[in-house]
Amino acid sequence: MSYFAVQYVYRADADVAAVRPEHRAYLRTLVDAGQLKASGPYVGAERDSALLVFQAEDADSVQQLVDADPMSREGILESATITQWNPLLGVFAE
């Protein structure tokens, strides 16, 4: 299993708050399943955006999880950039 950092950037004209409760409920199911290790919004960023850290077999698996996210399904995301990540130190290091 590998780690993947996913950066969400929300559309400037999107009503993020309207979808947030369903989005967070969905993310909670991923945490409970052990697939999502951490997530949260960037503080003080120019645009509404967030970082999510997944553990999965491959980027395609992460893409499927992102596609199922209400933020994605409802067209709130401007982009979702998936990058494989290799944590060497700290709580994510193995």
Residue frames as qw, qx, qy, qz and C-alpha x, y, z in Angstrom:
[[0.000, 0.889, 0.458, 0.000, 0.00, 0.00, 0.00],
 [0.425, 0.202, 0.028, 0.882, 1.19, 3.47, -0.91],
 [0.048, -0.674, -0.396, 0.622, 0.33, 6.95, 0.27],
 [0.285, 0.500, 0.464, 0.674, -1.15, 9.55, -2.04],
 [0.054, -0.452, -0.276, 0.847, -1.51, 13.27, -1.40],
 [0.196, 0.597, 0.654, 0.421, -4.52, 14.78, -3.12],
 [0.068, -0.268, -0.156, 0.948, -4.96, 18.51, -3.47],
 [0.174, 0.705, 0.679, 0.104, -8.49, 19.73, -4.01],
 [0.048, -0.139, 0.031, 0.989, -9.05, 23.20, -5.46],
 [0.252, 0.601, 0.717, -0.247, -12.67, 24.27, -5.39],
 [0.257, 0.582, 0.446, 0.629, -14.29, 26.31, -8.16],
 [0.123, 0.033, -0.231, 0.965, -14.32, 30.01, -7.27],
 [0.446, -0.165, -0.169, -0.863, -18.08, 30.22, -7.94],
 [0.549, -0.180, -0.810, -0.097, -18.97, 26.97, -6.14],
 [0.574, -0.584, 0.120, -0.562, -21.16, 26.73, -3.05],
 [0.411, 0.280, -0.825, 0.270, -18.72, 24.56, -1.08],
 [0.261, -0.153, 0.635, -0.711, -20.67, 24.96, 2.17],
 [0.767, 0.075, -0.016, -0.637, -23.81, 23.42, 0.64],
 [0.854, 0.214, -0.464, -0.095, -22.01, 20.17, -0.17],
 [0.080, 0.564, -0.696, 0.437, -19.69, 20.08, 2.86],
 [0.660, -0.272, 0.516, -0.473, -21.92, 17.96, 5.18],
 [0.956, 0.236, 0.059, -0.161, -22.33, 15.18, 2.60],
 [0.545, 0.651, -0.476, 0.231, -18.63, 15.45, 1.68],
 [0.157, -0.547, 0.682, -0.458, -17.54, 15.06, 5.31],
 [0.840, -0.093, 0.382, -0.373, -19.88, 12.13, 5.86],
 [0.882, 0.439, -0.172, -0.003, -18.36, 10.44, 2.80],
 [0.317, 0.653, -0.591, 0.353, -14.83, 11.12, 4.04],
 [0.542, -0.434, 0.562, -0.449, -15.74, 9.64, 7.44],
 [0.967, 0.105, 0.148, -0.177, -16.61, 6.34, 5.70],
 [0.706, 0.572, -0.349, 0.230, -13.17, 6.37, 4.05],
 [0.105, -0.626, 0.614, -0.469, -11.47, 7.02, 7.40],
 [0.783, -0.227, 0.424, -0.394, -13.44, 4.16, 8.96],
 [0.951, 0.308, 0.015, -0.024, -12.34, 1.90, 6.07],
 [0.695, -0.469, 0.297, 0.457, -8.70, 2.87, 6.59],
 [0.626, 0.508, 0.351, 0.476, -8.39, 4.47, 3.14],
 [0.101, 0.846, 0.000, 0.523, -8.25, 8.13, 4.19],
 [0.663, -0.164, -0.449, 0.576, -5.55, 8.95, 6.72],
 [0.193, -0.506, -0.253, 0.802, -5.98, 12.73, 7.02],
 [0.225, 0.580, 0.502, 0.600, -7.84, 15.59, 5.39],
 [0.184, -0.754, -0.376, 0.507, -8.60, 19.22, 5.89],
 [0.362, 0.896, 0.181, 0.182, -8.77, 22.66, 4.30],
 [0.550, 0.190, -0.131, 0.802, -5.74, 24.85, 3.77],
 [0.247, -0.822, -0.361, 0.365, -5.80, 27.86, 6.10],
 [0.117, -0.780, 0.126, 0.602, -5.23, 31.29, 4.62],
 [0.473, 0.096, 0.667, 0.568, -5.03, 30.04, 1.04],
 [0.148, 0.206, -0.237, -0.938, -6.03, 32.39, -1.78],
 [0.603, -0.035, -0.511, -0.611, -8.59, 29.85, -3.01],
 [0.810, -0.254, 0.349, -0.398, -10.75, 27.35, -1.16],
 [0.643, 0.408, -0.647, -0.037, -8.63, 24.22, -1.25],
 [0.789, -0.467, 0.307, -0.255, -7.79, 21.14, 0.81],
 [0.239, 0.487, -0.840, -0.013, -5.29, 18.34, 1.29],
 [0.922, -0.159, 0.120, -0.332, -6.33, 14.70, 1.60],
 [0.032, 0.529, -0.848, -0.020, -3.92, 11.84, 2.34],
 [0.923, 0.045, -0.047, -0.380, -5.00, 8.40, 1.16],
 [0.299, -0.405, 0.859, 0.092, -3.47, 4.96, 1.51],
 [0.830, 0.385, 0.143, -0.377, -4.24, 2.77, -1.48],
 [0.842, 0.038, 0.448, 0.299, -2.85, 0.25, -3.94],
 [0.453, 0.159, 0.415, 0.773, -2.48, 2.74, -6.78],
 [0.060, 0.195, -0.007, -0.979, -3.48, 6.13, -8.14],
 [0.346, -0.209, -0.664, -0.629, -6.41, 4.65, -10.06],
 [0.406, -0.467, -0.764, 0.181, -7.93, 3.47, -6.77],
 [0.170, -0.409, -0.306, 0.843, -7.56, 6.95, -5.33],
 [0.151, 0.015, -0.390, -0.908, -9.12, 8.46, -8.45],
 [0.381, -0.391, -0.779, -0.309, -12.18, 6.26, -7.94],
 [0.343, -0.529, -0.595, 0.498, -12.49, 7.51, -4.35],
 [0.064, -0.293, 0.016, 0.954, -12.17, 11.13, -5.51],
 [0.220, -0.149, -0.622, -0.737, -14.75, 10.57, -8.26],
 [0.404, -0.492, -0.768, -0.070, -17.23, 9.26, -5.67],
 [0.224, -0.298, -0.415, 0.830, -16.75, 12.28, -3.39],
 [0.161, 0.809, 0.553, -0.120, -19.82, 14.56, -3.36],
 [0.091, -0.768, 0.155, 0.614, -17.53, 17.52, -4.06],
 [0.153, -0.219, 0.750, 0.605, -16.55, 15.83, -7.31],
 [0.175, 0.434, 0.871, 0.152, -20.01, 14.48, -8.16],
 [0.069, 0.849, 0.452, -0.266, -21.63, 17.89, -7.64],
 [0.524, 0.658, 0.164, 0.515, -19.08, 19.72, -9.80],
 [0.369, -0.925, -0.016, 0.090, -17.57, 21.70, -6.91],
 [0.678, -0.414, 0.335, 0.506, -13.96, 20.78, -7.71],
 [0.378, 0.843, -0.264, -0.278, -11.94, 22.78, -10.17],
 [0.580, 0.485, -0.653, 0.052, -9.15, 20.23, -9.83],
 [0.840, -0.465, 0.258, -0.108, -8.03, 17.23, -7.82],
 [0.443, 0.676, -0.586, 0.060, -4.32, 16.54, -8.19],
 [0.945, -0.310, 0.094, -0.043, -3.20, 13.06, -7.09],
 [0.331, 0.722, -0.580, 0.179, 0.48, 12.59, -6.28],
 [0.894, -0.194, -0.370, 0.158, 2.08, 9.45, -4.86],
 [0.181, -0.841, 0.340, -0.380, 3.91, 10.33, -1.66],
 [0.809, 0.030, -0.517, 0.279, 6.72, 8.55, 0.17],
 [0.399, -0.848, 0.152, -0.312, 6.79, 9.71, 3.81],
 [0.641, 0.333, -0.588, 0.364, 10.21, 8.97, 5.30],
 [0.213, 0.033, -0.647, 0.732, 9.75, 10.38, 8.79],
 [0.362, -0.098, 0.206, -0.904, 6.86, 11.03, 11.15],
 [0.601, 0.063, 0.596, -0.529, 3.45, 9.52, 11.74],
 [0.811, 0.452, -0.029, -0.370, 3.00, 8.31, 8.16],
 [0.270, 0.600, -0.751, -0.055, 6.42, 6.66, 7.88],
 [0.962, -0.133, -0.094, -0.220, 6.50, 2.88, 8.02]]
